[in-house]
Amino acid sequence: MIETILDNDLYKFTMQQAVYRLYPKARVRYELTNRGKTPFPAGFAGLIKDRVAQMAGLSLTHDERAWLEKACPYFTKAYLDYLSSYRYDPDQVKISQQGHTLSVGVQGPWYRTILWEVPLMAIISETCFKVISPEILSRQAIRERNQTKAQMMSNAGLTFVEFGTRRRFSIANHAHFLEDVLALDHHCMAGTSNVHFARVYGLTPMGTLAHEWIMFHAALVDYATANAAAMDAWLKVYPDVLGIALTDTFTTKFFLKAFTRDRAERFSGVRHDSGDPEIFTRDLLAHYREKGIDPATKAIVFSDGLDVERAMKIHAFCRGQVKDSYGIGTNLTNDVGVDPLNIVIKLSWVQPEPGMEGRFTVKLSDDPGKHTGDPGELRYCQKVLGL
């Protein structure tokens, strides 16, 4: 299921390099949240353990490294040397099952554990569908569906990036989607978040950072200044590239307070991942204008559980105002006639440095249904931020 270390999203590697450079002594925990309350069959945890154990044998090949050096010039030699020596440690992953409830946790040094999240979710998703063996659409029907979606977006002048690794139906179906789109004479796929498939199909690997980067900085400093600290730390590592900021870790309202003119100029744009996209766009454009920045020079990447129809609606609203693009995931790699899993693996605890007290981490989305973390810490965060 995971056959190469590069079968992962780019932002896990870009964050790993930043952690390796800035926070090599940080320790963390991640935990699975089963938002959809999927009941897993008896023995499921054992299957996941077996697949996780197999990942210990993965390593970056010489050819893969050579490709990364060309495709991702922002990776330093020091980081690529480290990645070449990196091996997954299955002992960092704790998997158990009680009845139909699956528990998955990851714990260890942040720069060592950061790569587990995406492949773990992909393994859980694909294994689940292998076990239950649902009836799915024919390959021809899936191809037609994939190409219809891509053609609709192309006709609308909409640019999208495939973001579907973590909840894909299978690695084979993931590959089929990309092949189906690339078979079209005209498509508007700008790239993929999956580094392995970017290499295989000659695509641009795309991604910057995830919520965990800002969540960590809240534990390092405090909730009120977490966005500012996270952006400034990112700019230390990537001053001229990968400049898409993530807005909703502690609500966009508080992000914008930290998004000063200097930061807004240095970041090429932002990613929207929760809340009403039209309200978000209006607020962001107004913020740029207030800072004396032309919004048309900036980008918004929309990535909040999108399907093609929703992306096209947002694009129609944004047209002419800002450079918009769309990260679409599960709807592209798991639209085969089944209900995809609704699972996430999120950072849950950090110890920024030895000797510092460990702290729970939380995420306050612009959509309350996407809040994650310890309930007591969530209440404390809301109190601190006056929410």
C-alpha positions in Angstrom: 0.0 0.0 0.0 2.9 2.3 0.8 5.7 1.3 -1.5 8.0 4.3 -1.4 8.9 6.9 1.2 7.8 9.6 -1.3 4.2 8.3 -1.2 3.3 11.2 1.1 2.2 14.8 0.8 4.8 17.5 0.1 4.0 19.5 3.1 5.1 16.8 5.4 8.6 17.0 3.9 8.7 20.8 3.8 7.6 20.9 7.5 10.1 18.1 8.4 12.9 20.2 7.0 11.8 23.2 9.0 11.5 21.1 12.2 14.8 19.4 11.6 16.4 22.9 11.3 14.6 24.8 14.0 13.1 22.4 16.6 15.2 19.2 16.6 14.6 18.5 20.3 10.8 18.8 20.2 8.7 15.8 21.1 5.1 15.2 20.0 2.1 13.0 20.0 -0.5 12.5 17.2 -3.9 10.8 17.6 -6.5 9.5 15.2 -10.0 11.0 15.3 -12.8 9.0 13.7 -15.1 11.9 12.8 -17.4 9.6 10.8 -17.7 7.0 13.6 -16.9 4.3 11.2 -17.1 0.8 12.9 -14.0 -1.2 12.0 -14.3 -5.0 11.7 -12.8 -7.4 14.2 -9.1 -7.9 13.6 -8.7 -4.6 11.8 -6.0 -3.3 14.1 -3.8 -6.3 13.4 -4.0 -5.7 9.7 -2.9 -2.1 10.2 0.0 -3.2 12.4 1.2 -5.5 9.8 1.2 -2.8 7.1 2.9 -0.3 9.4 5.6 -2.9 10.2 6.4 -3.2 6.5 7.1 0.5 6.2 10.3 0.0 8.2 12.0 -1.2 5.0 11.3 2.0 3.0 14.1 4.4 2.3 14.9 7.2 -0.2 16.5 5.8 -3.3 19.4 7.4 -5.2 17.1 8.1 -8.1 14.4 9.6 -5.9 17.0 11.9 -4.2 18.3 13.1 -7.6 14.7 13.9 -8.6 14.0 15.8 -5.4 17.2 17.9 -5.9 15.8 19.1 -9.2 12.1 19.3 -8.5 12.3 20.8 -5.0 15.4 23.1 -4.9 14.3 24.5 -1.6 15.4 21.2 0.1 19.0 21.6 1.4 21.8 19.1 1.1 21.7 18.7 4.8 18.0 17.8 4.8 18.3 15.4 1.9 21.3 13.7 3.6 19.0 13.3 6.6 16.1 12.1 4.5 18.4 9.6 2.8 19.2 8.1 6.2 15.6 8.2 7.5 13.7 5.0 8.3 10.2 4.7 9.6 10.2 3.4 13.2 7.0 1.3 13.7 7.6 1.3 17.5 6.5 5.0 17.4 3.0 3.9 16.3 0.6 2.4 18.9 -2.5 0.7 17.4 -5.3 -1.0 19.3 -8.9 -1.9 18.9 -11.8 -2.3 21.3 -14.9 -3.7 19.7 -15.4 -1.7 16.5 -13.3 1.3 17.8 -9.8 1.8 16.4 -7.2 3.7 18.3 -4.0 5.0 16.7 -1.4 7.2 18.2 2.1 8.2 17.3 4.7 9.5 19.7 8.4 10.5 19.5 10.7 13.3 18.3 8.8 15.6 16.0 11.3 15.5 13.1 11.1 11.7 13.2 7.3 11.2 13.6 6.1 14.0 11.3 6.0 11.7 8.2 3.6 9.1 9.7 0.2 11.0 9.4 -0.6 10.8 5.7 0.5 7.2 5.0 -1.2 6.0 8.1 -4.5 7.5 7.0 -4.0 6.1 3.5 -3.3 2.6 4.9 -6.4 2.7 7.2 -8.6 3.9 4.3 -7.4 1.3 1.7 -7.4 -1.5 4.2 -10.9 -0.8 5.3 -12.2 -1.0 1.7 -10.2 -4.2 1.1 -11.7 -5.8 4.1 -15.4 -4.9 3.5 -15.1 -5.4 -0.3 -17.8 -2.9 -1.3 -19.3 -3.0 -4.8 -17.8 -0.1 -6.7 -18.2 1.4 -10.2 -16.5 -0.2 -13.2 -13.1 1.1 -14.2 -14.7 2.7 -17.3 -17.3 4.4 -15.3 -14.7 5.8 -12.9 -12.6 7.0 -15.9 -15.6 8.8 -17.4 -16.4 10.4 -14.0 -12.7 11.5 -13.5 -12.5 13.0 -17.0 -15.8 14.7 -16.8 -14.8 16.5 -13.6 -11.5 17.6 -15.1 -13.2 18.8 -18.3 -15.7 20.8 -16.3 -13.0 22.5 -14.3 -11.0 23.2 -17.5 -14.0 24.7 -19.2 -14.6 27.0 -16.2 -11.0 28.1 -16.3 -10.4 26.7 -12.8 -6.9 25.5 -11.7 -6.8 22.6 -9.3 -4.2 20.5 -7.4 -4.9 16.9 -6.5 -4.8 16.6 -2.7 -6.2 13.1 -2.3 -3.6 10.9 -0.7 -4.9 10.5 2.8 -8.4 9.2 2.2 -8.0 7.6 -1.2 -9.9 4.4 -2.1 -6.6 2.8 -3.0 -3.2 3.6 -4.3 -4.2 2.1 -7.7 -7.3 4.3 -7.9 -5.2 7.3 -7.0 -2.9 6.5 -9.9 -5.9 6.0 -12.2 -7.3 9.4 -11.5 -4.0 11.1 -12.4 -3.7 9.0 -15.6 -7.3 9.8 -16.6 -6.8 13.5 -16.3 -3.4 13.5 -18.0 -5.0 11.6 -20.9 -7.1 14.7 -21.8 -5.9 17.1 -24.4 -6.7 20.0 -22.2 -6.8 19.9 -18.4 -6.2 22.4 -15.6 -4.4 20.2 -13.1 -1.5 22.3 -11.8 0.1 19.4 -9.8 -0.4 17.0 -7.0 0.4 17.1 -3.3 1.7 13.5 -3.5 5.5 13.6 -4.1 5.7 10.0 -5.4 3.1 10.6 -8.1 4.6 13.9 -9.0 7.8 12.1 -9.8 6.1 9.2 -11.7 3.9 11.4 -13.9 6.1 14.4 -14.3 3.9 16.7 -12.3 4.7 19.6 -9.9 4.7 18.6 -6.2 2.7 21.2 -4.3 2.2 22.0 -0.7 3.5 24.2 2.1 2.5 23.7 5.7 -0.3 22.2 7.8 -2.2 23.2 11.0 0.3 21.3 13.2 2.9 24.0 12.4 0.8 26.7 14.0 -0.5 24.4 16.8 3.1 23.7 17.8 3.9 27.4 18.0 0.9 27.9 20.3 2.6 25.5 22.8 6.0 27.2 22.2 4.7 30.7 22.8 1.0 31.3 23.4 -2.3 31.3 21.5 -2.4 35.0 21.0 1.0 35.2 19.2 1.1 31.7 17.7 0.2 32.8 14.1 2.9 35.4 14.1 5.5 33.1 15.6 4.6 30.4 13.1 4.8 32.7 10.1 8.1 34.2 11.1 9.6 30.8 11.8 8.5 29.6 8.4 10.0 32.6 6.7 13.3 31.8 8.3 13.4 28.5 6.5 11.6 29.5 3.3 12.1 33.3 2.8 11.3 33.3 -0.9 9.3 30.1 -1.7 6.4 28.1 -0.4 4.7 31.2 0.7 1.1 30.1 1.3 0.0 30.8 4.9 -2.7 28.8 6.7 -5.4 31.0 8.2 -7.8 29.0 10.4 -5.9 27.2 13.1 -7.2 29.6 15.7 -9.8 31.2 13.4 -9.2 33.6 10.6 -10.2 36.6 12.7 -7.1 36.1 14.9 -4.9 35.1 11.9 -5.6 38.5 10.3 -4.5 40.3 13.4 -1.0 38.8 12.9 -1.1 39.1 9.1 0.7 42.5 9.1 1.6 44.4 6.0 5.1 43.0 6.0 3.9 39.4 6.4 1.1 39.9 3.9 3.7 41.1 1.4 6.2 38.3 2.0 3.6 35.5 1.7 2.3 35.0 -1.8 -1.1 34.1 -0.5 -3.1 32.0 1.9 -5.0 28.7 2.2 -8.7 28.5 3.1 -9.6 25.3 4.9 -12.8 26.1 6.8 -15.7 28.5 7.1 -17.8 30.2 4.4 -15.4 30.8 1.4 -17.2 33.9 0.1 -17.1 35.6 3.5 -13.5 34.6 3.9 -12.6 36.0 0.5 -14.3 39.3 1.2 -12.5 39.6 4.5 -9.2 38.7 3.1 -9.4 41.1 0.1 -10.5 43.9 2.5 -7.5 43.1 4.7 -5.1 43.3 1.7 -6.6 46.6 0.6 -6.4 48.0 4.1 -2.6 47.1 4.1 -2.2 48.8 0.7 -1.7 45.6 -1.2 -3.5 44.8 -4.5 -5.4 41.6 -3.9 -5.1 40.6 -7.6 -1.3 40.1 -6.9 -2.1 37.5 -4.2 -3.4 33.9 -4.2 -6.0 31.9 -2.3 -5.8 28.1 -2.3 -9.2 26.7 -1.3 -9.1 23.2 0.2 -12.1 22.8 2.5 -13.6 19.4 1.6 -14.2 20.5 -2.0 -16.0 18.8 -4.8 -16.0 20.1 -8.4 -19.3 21.9 -8.2 -18.3 23.7 -5.0 -15.0 24.7 -6.4 -16.6 26.1 -9.6 -19.0 28.2 -7.5 -16.2 29.7 -5.5 -14.2 30.3 -8.7 -17.1 32.2 -10.2 -17.2 34.4 -7.1 -13.4 35.0 -7.1 -13.0 35.7 -10.8 -11.1 38.9 -11.4 -10.5 39.6 -7.8 -7.7 37.3 -6.7 -5.6 34.4 -8.1 -7.6 31.4 -6.9 -6.8 27.7 -7.1 -8.3 24.6 -5.5 -6.8 21.7 -3.6 -9.3 18.9 -4.1 -8.8 15.5 -2.4 -11.2 12.8 -1.4 -13.7 13.7 -4.1 -11.1 12.9 -6.7 -9.3 9.8 -5.3 -12.3 8.2 -3.6 -15.3 8.8 -5.8 -15.9 5.2 -6.8 -19.4 4.5 -5.3 -18.5 4.2 -1.6 -18.7 6.6 1.3 -15.1 7.7 2.1 -13.9 7.5 5.6 -14.0 10.7 7.6 -10.9 10.4 9.7 -8.0 12.7 10.7 -4.8 12.3 12.5 -3.8 15.5 14.3 -1.1 16.7 16.6 -2.4 16.3 20.2 0.6 17.1 22.5 4.0 18.7 22.3 7.0 19.3 24.4 8.9 22.0 22.6 12.2 21.5 24.3 13.6 19.2 27.0 12.8 20.7 30.4 9.7 22.5 29.2 6.3 21.3 30.3 4.4 19.3 27.7 1.1 20.9 26.5 -2.0 19.6 24.8 -2.5 21.1 21.3 -5.8 22.2 19.8 -7.2 23.6 16.6 -10.0 26.2 16.5 -11.4 26.0 13.0 -13.7 28.6 11.4 -16.1 25.6 11.4 -16.8 24.5 15.0 -17.4 21.0 13.7 -13.7 20.8 12.8 -12.3 21.8 16.3 -9.9 19.2 17.5 -8.0 18.6 20.7 -8.4 18.1 24.4 -11.8 19.5 25.5 -10.3 21.4 28.5 -7.6 22.9 26.4 -10.1 23.9 23.8 -12.1 25.8 26.4 -8.9 27.5 27.7 -7.9 28.5 24.1 -11.3 30.0 23.5 -11.2 31.9 26.8 -7.7 33.3 26.0 -8.9 34.4 22.5 -12.2 35.7 23.8 -14.3 33.4 21.6 
